[in-house]
Amino acid sequence: MRLTKLALTAVLTAGLAVVPAVPANAIGGGPNTLTVIAYYSDSTKQTLVGQRWSGCGGPGGEWGDTTPYVTLFFPPC
C-alpha cells in the first residue's frame, strides 16, 4: 500500500512539473477589453441571474447572484 502511494505521488509530481504555468493576466483579452462574468440560474444558461465586470480602466461592478453556471465574455472597450 505504501509503495502504491509513493508511486502515485511520483507520477502526480512529474505531471505537475510538465504542465506550464499560465499567468492570470493571460486569461482574457488584454488591457483594452472588459472582462464580464455572467451567472446563470442553471446549466441551460437561459436565465441570467447576475454579472461581474472589470477592466477598461474603469471601476468594476456587479449585480445579482453568483452560481456555478458561468460564461466569460471579453468585449472590447
Summary of the structure (lengths in Angstrom):
residues: 77
radius of gyration: 19.1
end to end distance: 56.3
largest distance: 56.3
contacts: 158
relative contact order: 0.22
helix: 26%
strand: 38%
